Amino acid sequence: MVSLTSAGGEHLEPLRSTAVKNVTLIVRIILGAVFLFSCAGKIADPTAFAAIVANYQLLPPPLVATTAVIFPWIEALCGLALVVGRFEKGAALLVSLMMVVFTGLIFYNGYRGLNIACGCFSLSAKAPSNIAVNTLRNLSILAAGAWVLVSPKRQRLTSAR
């Protein structure tokens, strides 16, 4: 392993470690905020979100309604966990898995000739969709989730007794 030193001979590892922790904190909070923002409209209007889920033409009607009600709360819990910093590794794993699935669905619907609104940040089932933009966004979110997932776990402060 290479040890980083400055011209004066001081070790730079603590600085690097602090920078990685700070970047991870920022990425984690932004990622959580994205999911909290994304789920807000879906929680407020599950009927509109159900119309978008139905447009994917993948689930039977009873599962569409169930998905439209439950899924935004999963997003909310992941977003909250990421912002607060509790269970962040599990939340980052779920977020990353969701992005893999969503990206696959984008490609699958493109293959089927369906250009449907993804339902990510808008509840308009008629909103135009751009496969390239949606894919790039999902891959960016996946990268952020993977960063949080593989970053070193932060130390928790404990009180001395």
C-alpha positions as CSV (number, residue, x, y, z in Angstrom):
1,M,0.0,0.0,0.0
2,V,1.3,3.5,-0.9
3,S,1.5,6.0,1.9
4,L,0.8,9.6,1.0
5,T,3.2,12.2,2.3
6,S,3.6,15.9,1.7
7,A,6.8,17.5,0.6
8,G,7.5,18.2,4.3
9,G,7.1,14.5,5.2
10,E,3.8,14.6,7.0
11,H,1.4,11.8,6.4
12,L,-1.7,12.8,4.3
13,E,-3.8,9.7,5.1
14,P,-5.9,11.5,7.8
15,L,-6.7,14.3,5.3
16,R,-7.7,11.8,2.6
17,S,-9.8,9.9,5.1
18,T,-11.6,13.0,6.2
19,A,-12.2,14.1,2.6
20,V,-13.8,10.7,1.8
21,K,-16.0,10.9,4.9
22,N,-17.1,14.4,4.0
23,V,-17.9,13.5,0.4
24,T,-19.8,10.5,1.6
25,L,-21.8,12.6,4.0
26,I,-22.7,15.0,1.3
27,V,-23.6,12.3,-1.2
28,R,-25.6,10.4,1.4
29,I,-27.7,13.5,2.4
30,I,-28.3,14.5,-1.3
31,L,-29.3,11.0,-2.2
32,G,-31.7,10.8,0.7
33,A,-33.2,14.2,-0.2
34,V,-33.7,13.1,-3.8
35,F,-35.7,10.1,-2.6
36,L,-37.7,12.2,-0.1
37,F,-38.5,14.6,-2.9
38,S,-39.4,11.8,-5.2
39,C,-41.8,10.0,-2.9
40,A,-43.7,13.1,-1.6
41,G,-46.1,13.4,-4.6
42,K,-46.6,9.7,-4.8
43,I,-47.6,9.5,-1.1
44,A,-49.9,12.5,-1.5
45,D,-51.6,11.1,-4.6
46,P,-51.3,7.3,-4.9
47,T,-54.1,7.2,-7.5
48,A,-52.0,9.3,-10.0
49,F,-49.0,7.2,-9.2
50,A,-51.1,4.0,-9.8
51,A,-51.9,5.3,-13.3
52,I,-48.1,5.5,-14.0
53,V,-47.5,2.1,-12.6
54,A,-50.3,0.7,-14.7
55,N,-48.8,2.3,-17.8
56,Y,-45.8,0.0,-17.5
57,Q,-48.1,-2.9,-18.3
58,L,-46.2,-5.3,-16.1
59,L,-48.5,-5.9,-13.1
60,P,-52.1,-7.1,-12.7
61,P,-54.5,-4.4,-11.4
62,P,-54.5,-5.5,-7.8
63,L,-50.7,-5.3,-7.6
64,V,-50.7,-1.9,-9.3
65,A,-52.7,-0.4,-6.5
66,T,-50.7,-2.2,-3.8
67,T,-47.4,-1.1,-5.5
68,A,-48.6,2.5,-5.8
69,V,-49.4,2.7,-2.1
70,I,-46.4,0.8,-0.6
71,F,-43.6,1.7,-2.9
72,P,-43.4,5.4,-2.1
73,W,-43.2,4.6,1.6
74,I,-40.1,2.4,0.9
75,E,-38.6,5.3,-1.0
76,A,-39.4,7.6,2.0
77,L,-37.8,5.2,4.5
78,C,-34.7,4.9,2.4
79,G,-34.5,8.7,2.0
80,L,-35.0,9.3,5.7
81,A,-32.4,6.7,6.6
82,L,-29.9,8.3,4.3
83,V,-30.5,11.8,5.5
84,V,-30.5,10.9,9.2
85,G,-27.6,8.5,8.8
86,R,-29.2,5.4,10.5
87,F,-29.3,2.1,8.5
88,E,-27.6,4.0,5.7
89,K,-25.9,0.9,4.3
90,G,-29.2,-0.9,4.0
91,A,-30.9,2.1,2.5
92,A,-28.1,2.6,0.0
93,L,-28.4,-1.1,-1.0
94,L,-32.1,-0.8,-1.6
95,V,-31.7,2.5,-3.5
96,S,-29.0,0.9,-5.7
97,L,-31.2,-2.2,-6.3
98,M,-34.1,0.0,-7.2
99,M,-32.0,1.9,-9.8
100,V,-30.9,-1.4,-11.4
101,V,-34.5,-2.5,-11.7
102,F,-35.8,0.9,-12.9
103,T,-33.0,1.1,-15.5
104,G,-33.9,-2.4,-16.7
105,L,-37.6,-1.4,-16.9
106,I,-36.7,1.7,-19.0
107,F,-34.8,-0.5,-21.5
108,Y,-37.5,-3.1,-21.5
109,N,-40.2,-0.6,-22.2
110,G,-38.0,1.0,-24.9
111,Y,-37.6,-2.5,-26.4
112,R,-41.4,-2.9,-26.3
113,G,-41.9,0.4,-28.0
114,L,-43.4,2.0,-25.0
115,N,-42.4,5.6,-24.2
116,I,-44.1,6.1,-20.9
117,A,-43.6,8.6,-18.0
118,C,-41.3,7.0,-15.5
119,G,-43.1,8.5,-12.5
120,C,-39.9,9.4,-10.8
121,F,-40.5,13.1,-10.1
122,S,-43.8,13.8,-11.8
123,L,-47.2,12.2,-11.5
124,S,-48.3,13.1,-15.0
125,A,-48.9,9.9,-16.8
126,K,-48.8,11.9,-20.1
127,A,-45.4,13.5,-19.5
128,P,-42.9,12.7,-22.3
129,S,-40.1,10.4,-21.4
130,N,-36.5,10.4,-22.6
131,I,-34.8,7.0,-22.3
132,A,-31.3,8.5,-22.4
133,V,-32.0,11.1,-19.8
134,N,-33.8,8.7,-17.5
135,T,-31.0,6.1,-17.9
136,L,-28.3,8.7,-17.1
137,R,-30.2,9.9,-14.1
138,N,-30.7,6.4,-12.8
139,L,-27.0,5.5,-13.3
140,S,-26.0,8.7,-11.4
141,I,-28.3,7.7,-8.5
142,L,-26.9,4.2,-8.7
143,A,-23.4,5.5,-8.5
144,A,-24.3,7.6,-5.5
145,G,-25.9,4.6,-3.8
146,A,-22.9,2.4,-4.5
147,W,-20.6,5.1,-3.1
148,V,-22.5,5.2,0.2
149,L,-22.7,1.4,0.2
150,V,-19.0,0.8,-0.2
151,S,-17.7,3.8,1.8
152,P,-16.1,3.1,5.2
153,K,-18.7,3.0,8.0
154,R,-18.5,6.1,10.1
155,Q,-17.5,5.9,13.7
156,R,-20.4,6.5,16.2
157,L,-19.7,8.6,19.2
158,T,-20.1,6.8,22.4
159,S,-20.3,8.3,25.8
160,A,-17.6,7.2,28.3
161,R,-19.1,5.8,31.5
